[in-house]
């Protein structure tokens, strides 16, 4: 199945109590891609789901939307806001987070799930990736990464059965606009 990735994503970070209303408005005004995360410090995934559900009641079809969320490892969360049991294995954390995201977003599949940031130990990136691959293609349609450097992306790409199709990084002059990483992506058909 070929996924069509929209050109513009509506990002739901830092919208707080306005998340549901703003998400519904974005969809009704034509945004077809919603980007969120199971990362309570910056996102309210449940309110994002409420906004999507409200838009769907207005006649928008789920199949017309591209819903993307993210998984962040324990180290990236504020200690009081870790949404899953941090004492379980990485595989367990991934499974719990995916189930939470499906519930929060009120959907039975995700179009894309990204590793929000790399793990502190780069070898754990592949442990997490292999756990995510078990959900593809039914529960999760595609996988990607966010905030990864080129060596980390190369490692995932080389060892993945399900190749990343999206890289979502900051695009700054100070980082050379990720030119080497973008070239790697372009050569492999990865959307940056």
N, C-alpha and C positions, 0 to 999 in steps of 0.2 A: 504494500500500500504506500503510495507516494503522498507525503505530507506537504501541504502548501503552507509555508510560513509567511504570515502577513508582514508587510513592510513596516508597519507601525505597531508598537506595543503600548498598551495603557498600563503604566506602573502604579501599583497600589501602595507603595511604601509611604510612611509618615502621614497618612490621611486620617488616622485615628478614628474618632467617632463618626467622621464624615465618609468613611470608606464605602459603606453600602450605597449611599445616595450617589456618590461620585462615580462608583463603578457602574451602577445602573445607567446613569446619565451618559457615561462614556460609550457603553454598548448601544444605547438608543440613538446616540449621535453618529454611530458608524464604526467605532472601534470594534474590530473582530478578534483582537488578541488581548488577553488579560494576563499580566505578569504579577505574581504574588510570591509568597514564601511562607513556610511554616517556621517563622522566625519572629516571635512576638515582640521583640525589641523594636522592630521597625514596621511590621506588617500586622494587620488583623485579618487573617485568612478567613475566619468565620464571617466577618462582615463583608469581605469580598464575595463569599459564597451567597450571602443574602442579596447582594446587589445583582449578581448573575441570575439568581432565581427570580428576582423581580423582573429583570429584563426578559427572561424566558416566558414569563406570564404575559408579556406584551406582544408575544408572537414571534420573537426571535427563536430560531432553532438551535439546539445545542450543537448540531453538526456544522453550523455556520460560525462557531466560535473556536478559537485556539486558546486553550487554557494552559498556562505554564506556571508551575510552582517550583520551589527550591527546597533542598535539604541542606541544613548547616550542621556541621559536626559540633559536639559538645563544647569544645574550646571557644567557639564563636558566639555562644549565647551568654547573656547575663545569667549568673548562677541561679537567680530566682525566677528566670523565665524560660528554662529549658522545657520544651513541650513534650518530651518523651522521657522514658526512664534512662538516665545516663549511665546506669550501672550494668546494663545489658550489653551484649556484643554489638559491634557495628551493624551486623546483619539485623539484629533485633531492633536497633534504633531506626534503621531504614524502614523496616516493615511497619513499625508503629507509626512513624512519621507519614508514610504513604497512606496508611489507613486513616490517620487523622486528616490529612489533606483532602482525601476523597469525601469524608464526612463534612468537614468545614465548607468545602466548595459545593457540596450537594450534587456531586456528579459520580458516574460510575466508571469514568476513565479520565486520564489526564493526557493532553496532547503532548506535553513535554515536561520533563522534570530535570532540573539542573543541580549539580553539586554546587552549592552557593559559594563556597570557598574551599580551598584544599585543606586536607587534614594536616595536623602538625607534622606527622610522620608520613612522608609521601607514599610509602608502601601501603598505607591505609586507604589511599585514594582508590587503589584497585580492589581492595576488599569491599569498599562501598559500591564501586562500579559493578562488580560481579553480583552483589545483592540487588542492585537496581535492574540489572539485565533480566533477572527472574520475573520481573513484572511486564516485560516487553514481549509481545505487542498488544496484549489485551488490556491490561490495567493502565499501562503507560505506553504511549505510541512512539515516543522518541526521547533520547537522552542528550544532555549537554553539560557544559561546565560554565562557571562564572568565576571571575577573579583568579584565573589560572595563568601562570607564566608558561612560555613556550616549552621548556623542558618537561613541565608537569603534563601539559596537553599531549606532547609527543609520547610520553610514557603510557598515558591512558589509551591513546589512539593505537599504539603498537600492540597493546595487550588486550584490547576490548574485542569481544565477539560482536556486540552491538556498538557500532562506532558513534561517537558524538556527532550530532548534526548542527548544534548551536554552541557558540561561544559568546557569552555576555560579559564583556569586560569594560572597565572605564576607558574612555577614549580621550586621552590628554596629550597635550604637547610635551609635558614633562616625561612621558613614557614613550616618546617617539611615535605616538598614535598606534602603538602595538604593530608597527609595520612588519616585523619578522613573523609575528604570530598571525597577522592577517594574510600574509603571503602563504603560510602553511595551510590556513583554512581555505583560501581560494583554490589552491592546488588540489584539495581533497573534497571540494563541494560542501564545506562546512559554512553555515551562515554565521557571520560575525556581526 
